[in-house]
Amino acid sequence: MPELTPAELTLLGLLVERPRHGYELDEVITARGMREWTEIGFSSIYYLLGRLRDRGLITEVASAGTGRAKARKVFGPTPEGRRVCAAEAEAAVAELRPVFPPVLVGLASQPLIPPDRLRAALAARAAALDERLGALRRAADAQPDVPGFVRAIFDFSLHQLAAEQRWLTEYRATLEGDS
């Protein structure tokens, strides 16, 4: 069976935690700040659920809905889904995989950017980092009783953003020295 995409593994992992419907998956993704590190939009959740179902990794376990509300399909993992999720999660933790941040592509072409525009772009990035760090801290603080693995995800994301913030501060200072 081919490897799962990060988005598929993320959804499968949430379903291994407990069966959920698509709207609930979106709520968990939002509450846990998962959009900081995964590319799962609300509109793609049902598409991804269909792919996981078609591969035999999840199955519909119930329908949720009351009264006039439209019944929502609740999905849970199959035994094969649990096995694949465990193996793929272990590999994701163990293996150092390359990342391709667009900022590096921009820096590779930095000589083409006029100095004043580069400084403005880096200032905009610094402001966006500050905003994202603040939002992630608020999301983490709003959920003090999450399981340890969820806290680890928040901490990893916060440390990653803080490291970029430190690098950016240092780099901007070197550019000021070049003026």
C-alpha positions as CSV (number, residue, x, y, z in Angstrom):
1,M,0.0,0.0,0.0
2,P,1.5,3.4,-0.9
3,E,2.5,5.8,1.8
4,L,-0.1,8.1,3.2
5,T,0.1,11.8,2.6
6,P,0.6,13.9,5.7
7,A,-3.0,15.1,5.5
8,E,-4.3,11.5,5.2
9,L,-2.1,10.4,8.2
10,T,-3.4,13.4,10.3
11,L,-7.0,12.5,9.7
12,L,-6.5,8.8,10.2
13,G,-4.7,9.6,13.5
14,L,-7.6,11.7,14.7
15,L,-10.0,8.9,13.8
16,V,-7.8,6.3,15.6
17,E,-8.2,8.6,18.7
18,R,-11.9,8.2,18.4
19,P,-14.5,8.0,15.6
20,R,-15.6,11.4,14.3
21,H,-17.6,13.1,11.5
22,G,-16.0,15.6,9.1
23,Y,-17.3,18.7,10.9
24,E,-15.8,17.4,14.2
25,L,-12.5,16.7,12.5
26,D,-12.4,20.3,11.3
27,E,-13.1,21.6,14.9
28,V,-10.3,19.5,16.3
29,I,-7.9,20.6,13.6
30,T,-8.7,24.2,14.4
31,A,-8.6,23.9,18.1
32,R,-5.3,22.1,18.2
33,G,-3.6,24.6,15.8
34,M,-3.0,21.8,13.3
35,R,-3.4,24.2,10.4
36,E,0.0,25.5,11.3
37,W,1.7,22.3,10.1
38,T,-0.8,20.5,7.8
39,E,-2.6,21.5,4.7
40,I,-6.1,20.4,5.5
41,G,-8.8,22.8,4.6
42,F,-12.4,22.2,5.6
43,S,-13.3,21.5,2.0
44,S,-10.7,18.7,1.7
45,I,-11.7,16.8,4.7
46,Y,-14.5,14.8,3.0
47,Y,-12.3,14.2,0.0
48,L,-9.6,12.8,2.2
49,L,-12.1,10.7,4.2
50,G,-13.3,9.2,0.8
51,R,-9.7,8.3,-0.1
52,L,-9.1,6.7,3.3
53,R,-12.4,4.8,3.0
54,D,-11.6,3.7,-0.6
55,R,-8.2,2.3,0.7
56,G,-10.0,0.3,3.4
57,L,-8.4,2.3,6.2
58,I,-11.6,3.7,7.7
59,T,-15.3,2.8,7.6
60,E,-18.6,4.5,8.5
61,V,-19.4,3.4,12.1
62,A,-22.5,5.5,12.7
63,S,-24.5,8.5,11.7
64,A,-24.9,11.5,14.0
65,G,-27.8,13.9,13.8
66,T,-30.9,14.8,15.6
67,G,-34.3,16.0,14.6
68,R,-34.2,17.9,11.3
69,A,-30.4,18.1,11.3
70,K,-28.8,16.3,8.4
71,A,-27.2,13.0,9.6
72,R,-23.5,13.2,9.6
73,K,-21.4,10.1,8.8
74,V,-19.1,9.2,11.6
75,F,-16.0,7.4,10.5
76,G,-13.6,5.1,12.5
77,P,-10.5,3.2,11.6
78,T,-10.5,-0.4,10.4
79,P,-8.0,-2.8,11.9
80,E,-5.8,-2.2,8.8
81,G,-6.2,1.5,9.3
82,R,-4.9,1.2,12.9
83,R,-2.0,-0.8,11.7
84,V,-1.1,1.6,8.8
85,C,-1.5,4.6,11.1
86,A,0.8,3.2,13.7
87,A,3.5,2.3,11.1
88,E,3.2,5.6,9.3
89,A,3.2,7.7,12.5
90,E,6.3,5.8,13.7
91,A,8.1,6.5,10.4
92,A,7.1,10.2,10.5
93,V,8.6,10.5,14.0
94,A,11.8,8.6,13.2
95,E,12.7,9.8,9.8
96,L,14.2,13.2,9.1
97,R,12.5,14.3,5.9
98,P,13.4,17.4,3.8
99,V,11.1,20.4,4.0
100,F,10.8,23.0,1.3
101,P,10.1,26.4,2.8
102,P,9.3,29.0,0.2
103,V,11.3,31.5,2.2
104,L,14.5,29.7,1.1
105,V,13.4,30.0,-2.6
106,G,13.0,33.7,-2.1
107,L,16.3,34.0,-0.4
108,A,18.0,32.2,-3.2
109,S,16.8,35.0,-5.5
110,Q,17.5,37.8,-3.0
111,P,20.0,39.6,-5.2
112,L,17.0,40.5,-7.5
113,I,15.1,42.2,-4.7
114,P,15.9,45.9,-4.2
115,P,17.3,46.4,-0.6
116,D,14.4,48.5,0.6
117,R,11.8,46.0,-0.7
118,L,13.8,43.1,0.9
119,R,13.7,44.9,4.2
120,A,10.0,45.5,3.9
121,A,9.4,41.9,3.0
122,L,11.4,40.7,6.0
123,A,9.5,43.2,8.2
124,A,6.2,41.8,6.9
125,R,7.5,38.3,7.6
126,A,8.5,39.3,11.2
127,A,5.0,40.8,11.8
128,A,3.3,37.6,10.4
129,L,5.6,35.5,12.7
130,D,4.6,37.5,15.7
131,E,0.9,37.2,14.9
132,R,1.2,33.5,14.3
133,L,3.1,32.9,17.5
134,G,0.6,34.8,19.5
135,A,-2.4,32.9,17.9
136,L,-0.7,29.6,18.6
137,R,0.1,30.5,22.2
138,R,-3.5,31.5,22.7
139,A,-4.7,28.2,21.2
140,A,-2.4,26.3,23.4
141,D,-3.3,28.2,26.6
142,A,-7.0,27.8,25.9
143,Q,-6.5,24.0,26.2
144,P,-4.5,23.4,29.4
145,D,-5.7,19.8,29.8
146,V,-4.9,18.3,26.5
147,P,-3.0,15.0,26.3
148,G,0.8,15.1,26.4
149,F,1.1,14.3,22.7
150,V,-1.1,17.3,21.8
151,R,0.9,19.5,24.1
152,A,4.1,18.2,22.3
153,I,2.6,19.3,19.0
154,F,1.9,22.8,20.3
155,D,5.4,23.0,21.8
156,F,7.1,21.8,18.6
157,S,5.2,24.4,16.5
158,L,5.9,27.1,19.0
159,H,9.7,26.3,19.2
160,Q,9.9,26.2,15.4
161,L,8.3,29.6,15.0
162,A,10.4,31.0,17.8
163,A,13.6,29.7,16.1
164,E,12.6,31.3,12.8
165,Q,11.9,34.5,14.7
166,R,15.4,34.5,16.2
167,W,17.0,33.7,12.8
168,L,15.0,36.5,11.2
169,T,16.0,39.1,13.9
170,E,19.7,38.1,13.4
171,Y,19.4,38.2,9.6
172,R,17.7,41.6,9.5
173,A,20.5,42.9,11.8
174,T,23.1,41.8,9.3
175,L,21.3,43.5,6.5
176,E,21.2,46.8,8.5
177,G,25.0,46.4,8.9
178,D,25.4,46.1,5.1
179,S,23.6,49.5,4.6
